[in-house]
Amino acid sequence: MSGRTTVFLCLVLVAAAGATFTLLLLRDDGKRGGLINEPNYGVDARGPTENDRRKAVAESLADKPAQLRIAEYERIGRAGPLSREDESILRKAFVTDPDSEARRAAFRELADGLHRRAPWECTALIEQTLDNGTTEARINALRAAARHPSPVLLEQLLGAADDPNVRSHAWKALAFVEHADAKAKVLEAASNDELSPEERVTAVALIGQTMDQSARPLLARLAGHESRELREVAQIVMEKLQK
């Protein structure tokens, strides 16, 4: 190799080394240790995650009036197929929202959304809530059971029908279950003279849903009851059974 060639190669290497050193100094974060535009593996370049979005939604709802929170829960529940992220928002809301009507709306939208996605998921939510929920949560679950009846829930509904705290809601759910035991429980409630007037009217009205022909003698007797409201409901249901 000639002397000129050797000198030329040395100059090229020096220039390259100088360029690299300059790039090190000119990193856009002003620190040594890498080249400009070097990938920063410590930062997620994909933007906000779904967890970030859920947190942002929850924070944005925190200071809104209850009616606006209800509207947002309805929007989330009815926007389309319920995503896992939106499911998490509604699950948290029906437990932690400070307003009872908002908690009711969140549970309703969650149950409806799960039923659209996969009916068994809705049934599982109702089962779990009836087993472990507060009285308020159990009532919300029974409302959902009336909208989405399932024979799988029969035993739990029959049990809830004996609980004074939730029984009228359980009767409503049972009235939509196509099973002889469900009809019998509604008729049993309608026949109970110890119930409050409001509960008795509810139970008798539900016979119009079960269409239980064996209730005719009871309805005939109640048509002469001292309570005007109970008499009227019994007459209406009797007319429905006769059609």
Backbone hydrogen bonds in HBPLUS format (Angstrom, degrees):
<---DONOR---> <-ACCEPTOR-->    atom                        ^
c    i                          cat <-CA-CA->   ^        H-A-AA   ^      H-
h    n   atom  resd res      DA  || num        DHA   H-A  angle D-A-AA Bond
n    s   type  num  typ     dist DA aas  dist angle  dist       angle   num
A0006-THR N   A0002-SER O   3.12 MM   4  6.38 159.6  2.16 147.1 152.6     1
A0007-VAL N   A0003-GLY O   2.99 MM   4  6.21 161.5  2.02 150.6 155.1     2
A0008-PHE N   A0004-ARG O   2.88 MM   4  6.11 160.3  1.92 150.8 156.3     3
A0009-LEU N   A0005-THR O   2.96 MM   4  6.23 163.1  1.99 155.5 158.6     4
A0010-CYS N   A0006-THR O   3.08 MM   4  6.28 152.3  2.16 146.0 153.6     5
A0011-LEU N   A0007-VAL O   3.00 MM   4  6.30 154.5  2.07 148.9 155.6     6
A0012-VAL N   A0008-PHE O   3.01 MM   4  6.36 154.3  2.08 148.2 155.3     7
A0013-LEU N   A0009-LEU O   3.02 MM   4  6.26 159.7  2.06 147.3 152.1     8
A0014-VAL N   A0010-CYS O   2.95 MM   4  6.16 157.5  2.00 149.2 155.5     9
A0015-ALA N   A0011-LEU O   2.90 MM   4  6.09 157.8  1.95 147.8 154.0    10
A0016-ALA N   A0012-VAL O   2.93 MM   4  6.16 157.5  1.98 148.7 154.8    11
A0017-ALA N   A0013-LEU O   2.96 MM   4  6.14 160.1  2.00 147.1 152.5    12
A0018-GLY N   A0014-VAL O   2.90 MM   4  6.11 154.5  1.97 146.2 153.5    13
A0019-ALA N   A0015-ALA O   2.92 MM   4  6.17 152.2  2.00 146.7 154.0    14
A0020-THR N   A0016-ALA O   3.00 MM   4  6.27 161.2  2.04 150.6 155.0    15
A0021-PHE N   A0017-ALA O   3.00 MM   4  6.22 159.7  2.05 147.6 153.1    16
A0022-THR N   A0018-GLY O   2.91 MM   4  6.13 152.8  1.99 144.7 152.4    17
A0023-LEU N   A0019-ALA O   2.93 MM   4  6.23 155.9  1.98 149.4 155.7    18
A0024-LEU N   A0020-THR O   2.96 MM   4  6.25 152.2  2.04 147.0 154.9    19
A0025-LEU N   A0021-PHE O   3.07 MM   4  6.39 147.9  2.18 143.3 151.4    20
A0026-LEU N   A0022-THR O   2.94 MM   4  6.14 134.9  2.15 142.9 156.0    21
A0026-LEU N   A0023-LEU O   3.16 MM   3  4.98 127.3  2.45  90.4 104.4    22
A0030-GLY N   A0027-ARG O   2.84 MM   3  5.27 164.4  1.87 119.1 123.5    23
A0038-GLU N   A0035-LEU O   3.11 MM   3  5.30 144.7  2.24 131.6 127.9    24
A0043-VAL N   A0040-ASN O   3.34 MM   3  6.00 173.5  2.34 121.3 122.4    25
A0052-ASP N   A0049-THR O   3.06 MM   3  5.06 118.6  2.46  93.6 108.4    26
A0053-ARG N   A0049-THR O   3.00 MM   4  6.39 149.1  2.10 143.5 152.5    27
A0054-ARG N   A0050-GLU O   2.89 MM   4  6.17 159.0  1.94 150.0 154.5    28
A0055-LYS N   A0051-ASN O   3.02 MM   4  6.22 159.4  2.07 144.8 150.5    29
A0056-ALA N   A0052-ASP O   2.90 MM   4  6.12 153.7  1.97 145.6 153.1    30
A0057-VAL N   A0053-ARG O   2.88 MM   4  6.14 157.8  1.92 152.5 158.1    31
A0058-ALA N   A0054-ARG O   2.95 MM   4  6.17 165.9  1.97 151.7 155.4    32
A0059-GLU N   A0055-LYS O   2.93 MM   4  6.12 158.5  1.98 147.9 153.9    33
A0060-SER N   A0056-ALA O   2.88 MM   4  6.03 151.3  1.96 144.6 152.9    34
A0061-LEU N   A0057-VAL O   3.01 MM   4  6.21 138.8  2.19 145.2 155.8    35
A0062-ALA N   A0058-ALA O   3.13 MM   4  6.20 134.2  2.35 140.4 151.6    36
A0064-LYS N   A0061-LEU O   3.07 MM   3  5.28 161.9  2.10 112.7 118.5    37
A0068-LEU N   A0065-PRO O   3.06 MM   3  5.46 126.0  2.36 107.4 120.7    38
A0069-ARG N   A0065-PRO O   3.08 MM   4  6.44 151.3  2.17 151.0 159.9    39
A0070-ILE N   A0066-ALA O   2.86 MM   4  6.14 158.2  1.91 154.4 160.4    40
A0071-ALA N   A0067-GLN O   3.01 MM   4  6.21 156.5  2.07 139.0 145.4    41
A0072-GLU N   A0068-LEU O   2.98 MM   4  6.20 147.5  2.09 139.7 148.3    42
A0073-TYR N   A0069-ARG O   2.89 MM   4  6.21 156.3  1.95 152.0 158.3    43
A0074-GLU N   A0070-ILE O   2.93 MM   4  6.20 157.2  1.98 151.1 157.5    44
A0075-ARG N   A0071-ALA O   2.91 MM   4  6.13 148.5  2.01 139.2 148.4    45
A0076-ILE N   A0072-GLU O   2.87 MM   4  6.11 163.2  1.90 152.5 156.3    46
A0077-GLY N   A0073-TYR O   2.92 MM   4  6.08 163.3  1.95 148.4 153.1    47
A0078-ARG N   A0074-GLU O   3.01 MM   4  6.01 138.4  2.19 141.7 151.2    48
A0087-GLU N   A0083-SER O   2.92 MM   4  6.10 152.4  1.99 145.9 154.5    49
A0088-SER N   A0084-ARG O   3.06 MM   4  6.27 148.8  2.16 139.3 146.4    50
A0089-ILE N   A0085-GLU O   3.19 MM   4  6.57 149.6  2.28 142.7 150.5    51
A0090-LEU N   A0086-ASP O   3.05 MM   4  6.35 165.0  2.07 154.8 157.2    52
A0091-ARG N   A0087-GLU O   2.86 MM   4  6.03 156.8  1.91 151.1 158.4    53
A0092-LYS N   A0088-SER O   3.06 MM   4  6.17 158.6  2.11 144.7 149.7    54
A0093-ALA N   A0089-ILE O   2.99 MM   4  6.16 155.4  2.05 143.9 151.5    55
A0094-PHE N   A0090-LEU O   3.03 MM   4  6.19 159.8  2.07 153.5 155.7    56
A0095-VAL N   A0092-LYS O   3.19 MM   3  5.48 151.3  2.28 105.4 114.1    57
A0096-THR N   A0092-LYS O   2.88 MM   4  6.00 164.3  1.91 159.1 164.3    58
A0097-ASP N   A0093-ALA O   2.99 MM   4  5.00 158.7  2.04 132.0 135.3    59
A0103-ARG N   A0099-ASP O   2.95 MM   4  6.27 152.6  2.02 150.2 158.5    60
A0104-ARG N   A0100-SER O   2.91 MM   4  6.14 153.2  1.98 142.8 150.4    61
A0105-ALA N   A0101-GLU O   2.93 MM   4  6.17 155.7  1.99 142.1 148.5    62
A0106-ALA N   A0102-ALA O   2.89 MM   4  6.11 158.8  1.94 148.9 154.5    63
A0107-PHE N   A0103-ARG O   3.01 MM   4  6.24 160.3  2.05 149.3 153.9    64
A0108-ARG N   A0104-ARG O   2.94 MM   4  6.16 161.9  1.98 149.3 154.9    65
A0109-GLU N   A0105-ALA O   2.93 MM   4  6.13 168.1  1.95 155.2 157.5    66
A0110-LEU N   A0106-ALA O   2.94 MM   4  6.03 151.4  2.02 142.1 150.7    67
A0111-ALA N   A0107-PHE O   2.83 MM   4  6.02 170.1  1.84 157.0 159.1    68
A0112-ASP N   A0108-ARG O   2.92 MM   4  6.08 165.8  1.94 151.5 156.0    69
A0113-GLY N   A0109-GLU O   2.89 MM   4  5.85 156.6  1.94 139.4 146.6    70
A0114-LEU N   A0110-LEU O   2.88 MM   4  6.05 158.8  1.92 151.6 157.3    71
A0115-HIS N   A0111-ALA O   2.94 MM   4  6.10 152.4  2.02 144.3 152.2    72
A0116-ARG N   A0112-ASP O   3.02 MM   4  6.30 151.6  2.11 146.0 152.9    73
A0117-ARG N   A0113-GLY O   3.05 MM   4  6.27 149.7  2.15 141.0 149.5    74
A0118-ALA N   A0114-LEU O   2.73 MM   4  5.86 174.0  1.74 158.8 160.6    75
A0121-GLU N   A0118-ALA O   2.82 MM   3  5.57 143.3  1.96 126.3 135.9    76
A0122-CYS N   A0119-PRO O   3.10 MM   3  5.25 120.1  2.48 100.0 114.2    77
A0123-THR N   A0119-PRO O   3.06 MM   4  6.42 163.6  2.08 155.9 160.1    78
A0124-ALA N   A0120-TRP O   2.90 MM   4  6.07 153.0  1.98 142.1 149.4    79
A0125-LEU N   A0121-GLU O   3.00 MM   4  6.25 152.8  2.08 143.1 150.0    80
A0126-ILE N   A0122-CYS O   3.04 MM   4  6.37 161.3  2.08 154.2 158.5    81
A0127-GLU N   A0123-THR O   2.91 MM   4  6.14 164.0  1.93 152.0 156.7    82
A0128-GLN N   A0124-ALA O   2.95 MM   4  6.10 170.4  1.96 153.0 155.3    83
A0129-THR N   A0125-LEU O   3.00 MM   4  6.14 157.8  2.05 148.1 154.4    84
A0130-LEU N   A0126-ILE O   2.90 MM   4  6.06 159.8  1.94 154.0 159.3    85
A0131-ASP N   A0127-GLU O   3.06 MM   4  6.24 145.6  2.18 145.6 154.9    86
A0132-ASN N   A0128-GLN O   2.97 MM   4  6.08 154.2  2.03 146.5 153.2    87
A0133-GLY N   A0129-THR O   2.72 MM   4  4.61 147.6  1.82 134.3 138.0    88
A0138-ARG N   A0134-THR O   2.83 MM   4  6.05 157.1  1.88 154.6 161.1    89
A0139-ILE N   A0135-THR O   2.99 MM   4  6.24 152.8  2.07 147.0 153.9    90
A0140-ASN N   A0136-GLU O   3.03 MM   4  6.37 157.2  2.08 148.8 154.9    91
A0141-ALA N   A0137-ALA O   2.88 MM   4  6.17 147.4  1.99 143.7 153.4    92
A0142-LEU N   A0138-ARG O   2.86 MM   4  6.14 149.9  1.95 146.9 154.9    93
A0143-ARG N   A0139-ILE O   2.96 MM   4  6.26 150.2  2.05 147.8 155.8    94
A0144-ALA N   A0140-ASN O   3.08 MM   4  6.35 152.6  2.15 140.1 147.4    95
A0145-ALA N   A0141-ALA O   2.85 MM   4  6.15 143.7  1.98 140.8 151.9    96
A0146-ALA N   A0142-LEU O   3.04 MM   4  6.32 140.4  2.20 141.1 150.1    97
A0147-ARG N   A0143-ARG O   3.21 MM   4  6.58 144.9  2.34 140.8 149.9    98
A0147-ARG N   A0144-ALA O   3.12 MM   3  5.08 121.1  2.49  92.7 107.4    99
A0148-HIS N   A0144-ALA O   2.83 MM   4  6.02 144.8  1.95 147.6 158.3   100
A0153-LEU N   A0150-SER O   3.06 MM   3  5.70 155.7  2.12 116.9 122.7   101
A0154-LEU N   A0151-PRO O   3.11 MM   3  5.16 165.2  2.13 108.1 112.7   102
A0157-LEU N   A0153-LEU O   2.93 MM   4  6.08 159.1  1.97 162.2 169.1   103
A0158-LEU N   A0154-LEU O   2.89 MM   4  6.12 158.1  1.94 157.7 163.7   104
A0159-GLY N   A0155-GLU O   3.05 MM   4  6.28 152.1  2.13 142.5 150.0   105
A0160-ALA N   A0156-GLN O   2.89 MM   4  6.14 157.6  1.94 147.1 153.3   106
A0161-ALA N   A0157-LEU O   2.91 MM   4  6.07 137.2  2.10 141.8 153.3   107
A0162-ASP N   A0159-GLY O   3.20 MM   3  5.70 163.5  2.23 112.0 117.0   108
A0163-ASP N   A0160-ALA O   3.02 MM   3  5.17 163.8  2.04 110.4 115.3   109
A0166-VAL N   A0163-ASP O   3.02 MM   3  5.70 148.3  2.12 121.9 129.6   110
A0167-ARG N   A0163-ASP O   2.79 MM   4  5.23 131.5  2.02 165.4 174.4   111
A0169-HIS N   A0166-VAL O   3.06 MM   3  5.60 127.6  2.34 115.0 127.7   112
A0170-ALA N   A0166-VAL O   3.11 MM   4  6.38 148.3  2.21 147.3 156.7   113
A0170-ALA N   A0167-ARG O   3.02 MM   3  4.87 115.8  2.45  91.5 108.1   114
A0171-TRP N   A0167-ARG O   2.89 MM   4  6.22 154.1  1.95 157.0 162.9   115
A0172-LYS N   A0168-SER O   3.29 MM   4  6.52 155.1  2.35 137.0 142.9   116
A0173-ALA N   A0169-HIS O   3.12 MM   4  6.44 154.0  2.19 143.3 149.9   117
A0174-LEU N   A0170-ALA O   2.86 MM   4  6.10 159.3  1.90 153.2 159.2   118
A0175-ALA N   A0171-TRP O   2.92 MM   4  6.10 144.4  2.05 147.3 156.3   119
A0176-PHE N   A0173-ALA O   3.20 MM   3  5.70 156.9  2.25 110.2 116.8   120
A0177-VAL N   A0174-LEU O   2.99 MM   3  5.18 164.8  2.02 111.9 116.9   121
A0179-HIS N   A0177-VAL O   2.90 MM   2  5.74 121.4  2.25 113.5  96.6   122
A0182-ALA N   A0179-HIS O   3.11 MM   3  5.30 124.1  2.43 100.4 114.2   123
A0183-LYS N   A0179-HIS O   3.17 MM   4  6.56 161.5  2.20 156.0 160.2   124
A0184-ALA N   A0180-ALA O   2.94 MM   4  6.13 160.0  1.98 150.1 156.1   125
A0185-LYS N   A0181-ASP O   3.05 MM   4  6.20 147.6  2.16 139.9 147.3   126
A0186-VAL N   A0182-ALA O   3.22 MM   4  6.53 154.9  2.28 148.2 154.1   127
A0187-LEU N   A0183-LYS O   3.01 MM   4  6.30 162.7  2.04 153.3 158.1   128
A0188-GLU N   A0184-ALA O   2.86 MM   4  6.03 150.0  1.95 142.3 151.1   129
A0189-ALA N   A0185-LYS O   3.05 MM   4  6.29 155.4  2.11 143.4 148.9   130
A0190-ALA N   A0186-VAL O   2.97 MM   4  6.26 159.4  2.01 150.1 155.9   131
A0191-SER N   A0187-LEU O   2.99 MM   4  6.14 132.8  2.22 140.9 152.8   132
A0191-SER N   A0188-GLU O   3.22 MM   3  5.15 132.8  2.46  92.3 104.9   133
A0192-ASN N   A0189-ALA O   3.12 MM   3  5.20 159.8  2.16 105.9 112.2   134
A0195-LEU N   A0192-ASN O   3.43 MM   3  5.93 170.6  2.44 112.2 115.0   135
A0200-ARG N   A0196-SER O   2.91 MM   4  6.13 161.5  1.94 160.8 166.7   136
A0201-VAL N   A0197-PRO O   3.02 MM   4  6.19 163.6  2.05 149.1 152.9   137
A0202-THR N   A0198-GLU O   3.05 MM   4  6.29 158.5  2.10 144.8 150.9   138
A0203-ALA N   A0199-GLU O   2.94 MM   4  6.19 165.0  1.96 154.1 157.1   139
A0204-VAL N   A0200-ARG O   2.95 MM   4  6.15 165.4  1.97 155.9 159.7   140
A0205-ALA N   A0201-VAL O   2.93 MM   4  6.03 161.6  1.96 149.9 155.3   141
A0206-LEU N   A0202-THR O   3.11 MM   4  6.33 142.6  2.26 143.5 153.2   142
A0207-ILE N   A0204-VAL O   3.10 MM   3  5.50 151.6  2.19 108.3 116.6   143
A0208-GLY N   A0205-ALA O   3.03 MM   3  5.65 149.5  2.12 112.2 120.5   144
A0209-GLN N   A0206-LEU O   2.84 MM   3  5.10 150.9  1.93 104.4 114.1   145
A0210-THR N   A0206-LEU O   3.05 MM   4  6.51 156.5  2.11 151.4 157.5   146
A0211-MET N   A0207-ILE O   2.79 MM   4  5.61 143.0  1.92 141.9 150.8   147
A0215-ALA N   A0212-ASP O   3.05 MM   3  5.72 164.5  2.07 119.1 123.2   148
A0216-ARG N   A0213-GLN O   3.29 MM   3  5.86 169.9  2.30 118.5 119.6   149
A0219-LEU N   A0215-ALA O   2.98 MM   4  6.22 164.4  2.00 161.2 166.2   150
A0220-ALA N   A0216-ARG O   2.91 MM   4  6.12 156.7  1.96 157.2 163.5   151
A0221-ARG N   A0217-PRO O   3.05 MM   4  6.30 154.2  2.11 145.2 151.8   152
A0222-LEU N   A0218-LEU O   2.87 MM   4  6.16 158.7  1.91 153.9 160.2   153
A0223-ALA N   A0219-LEU O   2.99 MM   4  6.10 128.2  2.26 139.3 151.5   154
A0224-GLY N   A0221-ARG O   3.21 MM   3  5.92 165.3  2.23 114.8 119.3   155
A0225-HIS N   A0222-LEU O   2.96 MM   3  4.84 165.5  1.98 111.7 111.8   156
A0231-ARG N   A0227-SER O   2.94 MM   4  6.16 158.6  1.98 152.2 158.5   157
A0232-GLU N   A0228-ARG O   2.96 MM   4  6.17 161.8  2.00 151.2 155.6   158
A0233-VAL N   A0229-GLU O   3.03 MM   4  6.23 162.6  2.06 148.3 152.8   159
A0234-ALA N   A0230-LEU O   2.97 MM   4  6.07 163.3  2.00 148.6 153.5   160
A0235-GLN N   A0231-ARG O   3.00 MM   4  6.21 155.9  2.06 148.5 154.9   161
A0236-ILE N   A0232-GLU O   3.01 MM   4  6.23 157.2  2.06 148.4 154.3   162
A0237-VAL N   A0233-VAL O   2.96 MM   4  6.19 165.5  1.99 155.4 158.8   163
A0238-MET N   A0234-ALA O   2.92 MM   4  6.05 157.7  1.97 145.5 152.3   164
A0239-GLU N   A0235-GLN O   3.04 MM   4  6.21 159.6  2.08 145.9 150.8   165
A0240-LYS N   A0236-ILE O   3.06 MM   4  6.36 148.1  2.16 141.3 150.4   166
A0241-LEU N   A0237-VAL O   2.95 MM   4  6.28 153.1  2.03 152.2 159.0   167
A0242-GLN N   A0238-MET O   3.09 MM   4  6.32 138.5  2.27 143.8 155.0   168
A0243-LYS N   A0240-LYS O   3.32 MM   3  5.48 154.0  2.40 102.0 109.2   169
